[in-house]
Structures are given as C-alpha cells and as structure tokens.
Amino acid sequence: MRNLILAIALFSAHTLAGPSFILLQDLPYTDTQEYVYKKLIRPAIMASDAAFVIHGGDMQGSKAPCSQAGLTAIRDDLYALKPDRVFVTPGDNDWTDCDRPSNPHPVSEYQVLNQLREIFYHPAPSGLAEWQLSRQEEYPENARWLVEETVFVTLHILGTVNGRAQIYLDDADFALQQVEMRDQANQIWLEQALAFAKLKQAKAMVIATHADITVGEGKPVCRADSTHQCDPYLQYRRQLRDVAKAFGKPVLFAHGDTEPMCLDKHFGGPDTVNLWRLNGAGDYNLIDALTVKVTEDPEQPFKVTALTQELTPPSCTEE
C-alpha cells in the first residue's frame, strides 16, 4: 500500500509540474458575451492562481468602434486581470477590420494599429524579473518570456488574409508592404525564440497568435499581385513545424479566429509529433477562458480545461 501511495504521489507531481496560464481568444463579441465575461469569466481569472494571462486577439466585436477611448478601456480592463502579467497579441477585429464599411465609424486600419501599439505597449506589462521578458523592436506586441523552464512567445498574425484583404482607407501598396515586413519580423522573432529556448534548455514552448494558420491549405501562396483567394500562412506552417522539430520537446501552438475549440497533435504531421495545436474558446463557440497547464507528462504535456465550466477540448481532427 505504501508503494502504491508513493507511486500515485510521484505520478501527480510528474503530471502537474510546470506553469499554468489563462488563455483568452475572440472575446467578448456581443453584449451577451460582455455580460458573461464581466460576471463570470473576469472574476474567475482574477481569483485564479495562474501565472499570467494571454489574450490572443479579437478583444472586441467586428463592428465595435475602433476608437482611442475604446482601446484604452479594453486595455485597462485586461491589464487589471493580473497586473503587469497580461500579454496581448492583436486580432483583425482590433485594427485591420476597423476600416470596413459595415463598421459604424470606419477608420484607417494603420491609424488604429499605431494607436493600439501606443496604448497597449507604451508602457507594456513587464512580467516578473525572473521571466527575462523581451519584446521585438518596432513590434512590441511580439513578446518572449520564460516561466518555470517553458518559453512563451507571441506572434502578430491575423485573419483577413493576414491583413492583405479589405484595405479600404489606406494606400494598398503601403499596407501590403507593411504585411511583408510584419511577416519577416514574425519569422525572425520565432527563430530567436527557438535559439533562446535551446540556450535556456527549456522543457517546452508555447507559441500564441490570433490567426488560425491551419486554414488555406491548397490555395496558392499570397503575393503582391494575388492577395485574396490565397494562402497567407504557408510559410508559418512550415516554420512552425521546423521549429518544433528542431526543438524536439513539447510545443503548443495556440490560436483563435475559427471554431471550434479543440486540441490535438495531428497538425505537425508524422514527422513533428511533439507539436500540439490548441484552438481557443470564445468567438461564437464556448464563451469562456481556458486554463492551460504545462506538465511533464509525455502523453499530455499540455492540460487544457475551461475556466468556469467542467469542459476539456475535443480533438481537432478525427483520430
């Protein structure tokens, strides 16, 4: 009996070791979602013992006014969840869709992006000193930090063909040039994160973006003269798989922008079985935040549960 108790204790310690964090995605979109967020989700986040919060973008609905006052209110709300320990990577609703004619007050998307960067990242949350937090120059939304031997990375990747489509109030050539520069910056940042993880002998990596880069398979690659029915994420899929393979330890790619909430390790294919994919809650799917626990269990290195409900994500694909 004593040996059995010891084995259970060792198994529990083995599976529960590592940091835990809260993941928010695509929330809140509607007045109803706002109510659920404020009455249930927000208090639960503040009461949790999670190390930090990541909001993976779409902090508002697609028709919300993209104003300086609105962005400031969102920032103040989010940053109060875990003071100095909230990390935000924007979604398309947060800036690139702000010029849509369907918006009550259309405004230049790059004007909004400049405002968003000023409001959210000057200053930006700095985490704890031991996290060794750094941000990419000129792209402060791209952050990297280390918690309990796990490296966390945010990348600014969007829906709306990653900002290539529906450019209504900005010069198209300028906007497309900015997308190319952001793509290059993201790829550099991810390579640097891999080097950092190897240097620190990290046991796991978590990479968070807004866009679901798994969509677009089979379409031609986006180019300057082809920006709509194209695949803007092929280069990211390739790099993510290469990074996971080079790292050789558990990697979680967390994203939103599509439904449904799900988790599995099929995204990496047979050559990258250490790459897990988590499609977050929110959107018009499960209106909740997720608690993500990094474990040392080789079979389940990332334990994911809904924050306020007894739910776990199903597999993203057929077994």
C-alpha positions in Angstrom: 0.0 0.0 0.0 2.8 2.4 0.9 4.4 1.8 -2.5 1.1 2.5 -4.2 0.6 5.8 -2.4 4.2 6.8 -3.3 3.6 5.9 -6.9 0.4 8.0 -7.0 2.2 10.9 -5.4 5.1 10.7 -7.9 2.6 10.4 -10.8 0.7 13.5 -9.6 3.9 15.6 -9.3 5.1 14.4 -12.7 1.9 15.4 -14.5 1.3 18.7 -12.7 4.8 20.2 -12.8 5.1 23.4 -14.8 3.4 26.7 -15.1 -0.3 27.4 -15.7 -1.8 30.4 -17.5 -5.1 31.7 -18.8 -5.8 31.9 -22.5 -8.5 34.3 -23.8 -9.4 34.4 -27.5 -12.1 36.1 -29.6 -13.9 37.6 -26.6 -16.1 39.5 -26.0 -18.0 40.0 -29.3 -21.6 40.8 -28.2 -23.4 42.4 -25.3 -24.3 39.0 -24.0 -20.7 37.8 -24.2 -19.7 41.0 -22.4 -22.1 40.3 -19.6 -20.8 36.7 -19.2 -17.2 37.9 -19.3 -17.8 40.6 -16.6 -20.0 38.5 -14.3 -18.3 35.1 -14.6 -15.1 34.9 -16.5 -13.4 38.1 -15.3 -13.8 37.3 -11.6 -12.6 33.7 -12.1 -9.5 34.9 -13.9 -8.7 37.4 -11.1 -9.3 34.7 -8.4 -7.2 32.1 -10.2 -3.6 31.2 -9.3 -2.5 31.2 -13.0 0.9 32.8 -13.5 -0.3 35.2 -16.3 -2.9 35.8 -19.0 -2.6 35.8 -22.7 -5.3 37.4 -24.9 -4.8 36.1 -28.4 -6.7 38.8 -30.2 -10.1 40.0 -31.2 -10.7 41.8 -27.9 -13.9 43.3 -29.4 -16.6 42.5 -32.0 -16.0 43.2 -35.7 -18.4 46.2 -35.7 -17.2 47.8 -32.5 -16.0 51.4 -32.9 -12.2 51.4 -33.2 -11.5 54.5 -31.1 -8.7 55.6 -28.8 -11.1 55.7 -25.9 -12.4 52.2 -26.7 -9.0 50.7 -26.9 -7.9 52.4 -23.7 -10.9 51.0 -21.9 -10.1 47.5 -23.2 -6.5 47.8 -22.1 -7.4 49.0 -18.6 -9.9 46.1 -18.2 -7.4 43.4 -19.4 -4.4 44.7 -17.6 -6.3 44.7 -14.3 -6.8 40.9 -14.6 -3.2 40.2 -13.5 -1.4 43.5 -13.1 1.8 43.5 -15.2 1.2 39.9 -16.2 -1.2 40.2 -19.2 0.1 39.7 -22.7 -1.9 40.8 -25.7 -1.3 40.0 -29.4 -3.9 41.8 -31.6 -6.6 40.2 -33.8 -8.1 41.5 -37.0 -11.1 42.9 -35.2 -8.7 45.1 -33.2 -7.3 47.0 -36.1 -7.2 45.7 -39.6 -11.0 45.3 -39.9 -11.7 48.8 -38.5 -12.0 50.3 -42.0 -14.8 48.1 -43.1 -17.9 49.9 -44.4 -20.0 47.8 -42.0 -18.3 49.5 -39.1 -20.4 52.4 -37.7 -17.3 54.6 -37.8 -14.8 53.3 -40.3 -11.2 54.5 -39.7 -7.8 53.8 -41.3 -6.5 50.4 -40.0 -3.0 51.6 -39.8 -4.1 54.7 -37.8 -5.7 52.2 -35.4 -2.7 50.0 -35.3 -0.5 52.9 -34.3 -2.9 53.9 -31.6 -3.1 50.3 -30.3 0.6 50.0 -30.1 0.9 53.2 -28.2 -2.0 52.4 -25.8 -1.1 48.7 -25.1 2.7 48.7 -25.2 4.0 52.1 -24.2 4.5 51.1 -21.5 3.8 47.4 -21.8 3.5 44.8 -19.0 6.9 43.6 -17.9 6.1 40.4 -16.0 8.4 39.3 -13.2 12.1 40.0 -13.3 13.0 36.3 -13.4 10.9 35.8 -16.6 13.5 37.6 -18.7 10.8 39.2 -20.8 11.8 40.8 -24.0 9.9 42.5 -26.9 10.7 42.9 -30.5 11.9 46.3 -31.6 9.1 48.1 -33.6 6.8 45.1 -33.0 6.2 45.3 -29.2 3.2 43.0 -29.4 5.8 40.2 -30.1 6.9 39.2 -26.7 9.0 36.3 -25.3 9.4 35.2 -21.7 10.5 32.2 -19.6 8.4 30.7 -16.8 9.4 27.5 -15.0 11.5 26.2 -17.9 8.8 27.0 -20.5 9.4 29.6 -23.2 6.3 31.6 -24.2 6.1 33.6 -27.5 3.5 35.8 -29.1 3.4 36.5 -32.8 1.3 39.1 -34.6 -0.5 37.0 -37.2 -4.1 38.0 -38.2 -7.1 36.8 -40.0 -8.5 38.7 -43.1 -5.7 37.0 -45.1 -3.2 38.3 -42.5 -4.1 41.9 -43.3 -3.9 41.6 -47.1 -7.6 41.8 -47.9 -10.2 44.5 -47.5 -7.9 47.5 -47.4 -10.4 50.3 -47.7 -8.9 53.5 -46.3 -5.1 53.1 -46.6 -2.9 53.0 -49.6 -2.8 49.4 -50.7 0.8 49.3 -51.7 1.8 50.7 -48.3 -0.4 48.2 -46.5 0.9 45.2 -48.3 4.5 46.4 -47.7 3.7 46.5 -44.0 2.3 43.0 -44.1 5.5 41.7 -45.7 7.6 43.5 -43.1 5.5 42.0 -40.3 5.8 38.5 -41.8 9.6 38.9 -41.8 9.6 40.2 -38.3 7.5 37.3 -37.0 9.7 34.7 -38.6 12.8 36.3 -37.1 11.2 36.5 -33.7 10.2 32.8 -33.8 13.8 31.8 -34.8 15.2 33.9 -32.0 12.7 32.3 -29.6 13.9 28.8 -30.6 17.5 29.9 -30.0 16.6 31.3 -26.6 14.7 28.1 -25.7 17.7 26.0 -26.6 20.1 28.3 -24.7 17.9 28.1 -21.6 17.4 24.3 -22.0 13.7 24.9 -21.8 11.4 21.9 -21.4 8.5 23.2 -23.5 7.5 26.1 -25.8 4.1 27.8 -26.1 3.5 30.0 -29.2 0.4 32.2 -29.3 -1.1 34.0 -32.2 -4.5 35.2 -33.3 -4.8 33.6 -36.7 -5.7 30.0 -37.4 -2.8 29.2 -39.7 -4.1 25.8 -40.4 -6.6 27.2 -42.9 -5.8 28.0 -46.5 -4.4 24.6 -47.4 -4.4 24.0 -51.2 -4.6 27.7 -52.2 -1.8 29.4 -54.0 0.7 31.4 -51.8 -0.2 35.1 -51.4 1.8 37.5 -53.5 1.8 41.3 -54.2 -0.5 40.7 -57.2 -2.6 38.0 -55.6 -4.0 38.9 -52.1 -7.4 37.4 -51.8 -8.0 33.7 -52.7 -4.6 32.7 -51.5 -2.7 31.1 -48.6 -1.0 33.7 -46.3 0.1 31.1 -43.7 2.1 28.5 -45.7 5.4 30.0 -44.6 4.3 30.0 -41.0 3.1 26.4 -41.1 6.5 25.3 -42.5 8.5 27.3 -40.0 6.4 26.2 -37.0 6.9 22.6 -37.9 10.6 23.2 -38.5 11.0 25.0 -35.1 9.1 22.2 -33.3 11.3 19.6 -34.9 14.5 21.4 -34.1 13.4 22.0 -30.5 12.5 18.3 -30.1 10.4 18.9 -26.9 6.7 19.7 -26.5 5.5 22.7 -28.4 2.0 24.2 -28.1 0.6 26.4 -30.9 -2.4 28.3 -29.5 -4.6 30.4 -31.8 -8.2 31.6 -32.3 -10.2 33.2 -35.1 -12.0 30.0 -36.0 -14.3 27.4 -34.4 -14.4 25.0 -32.6 -12.3 24.9 -29.5 -10.1 21.8 -29.9 -6.7 20.3 -29.0 -4.5 17.6 -30.6 -1.1 16.9 -32.0 -2.0 16.0 -35.6 -1.2 19.4 -37.0 2.5 18.7 -37.0 2.2 15.6 -39.1 4.0 12.3 -38.6 7.4 14.0 -38.6 6.6 16.5 -35.8 4.6 14.6 -33.2 5.7 17.0 -30.4 3.8 19.9 -32.0 0.3 20.4 -30.4 -2.4 22.7 -31.6 -5.0 24.5 -29.4 -7.9 26.4 -31.0 -9.1 28.6 -28.2 -12.5 29.2 -26.8 -14.5 32.4 -27.5 -15.9 33.5 -30.8 -19.5 32.2 -31.0 -18.4 28.8 -29.7 -17.6 28.2 -26.0 -17.8 31.6 -24.2 -15.1 31.1 -21.6 -11.4 31.4 -20.9 -9.1 28.4 -20.9 -6.7 27.3 -18.2 -3.6 25.8 -19.8 -1.2 23.8 -17.6 2.2 22.7 -18.8 3.0 19.3 -17.4 5.9 16.8 -17.6 3.6 14.0 -18.8 4.9 13.0 -22.2 1.5 11.8 -23.3 -0.3 15.0 -22.3 2.2 17.8 -21.9 -0.5 20.5 -22.1 -3.6 20.1 -19.9 -6.4 22.3 -21.0 -9.7 23.0 -19.2 -12.4 25.6 -19.5 -12.0 28.1 -16.7 -15.7 28.3 -15.4 -17.1 25.0 -16.8 -16.1 21.4 -16.5 -15.1 21.0 -20.1 -12.0 19.9 -21.9 -11.3 20.5 -25.7 -12.1 17.6 -28.1 -9.6 16.5 -30.8 -9.4 18.9 -33.7 -9.4 16.0 -36.2 -10.6 12.5 -36.4 -8.4 10.0 -34.6 
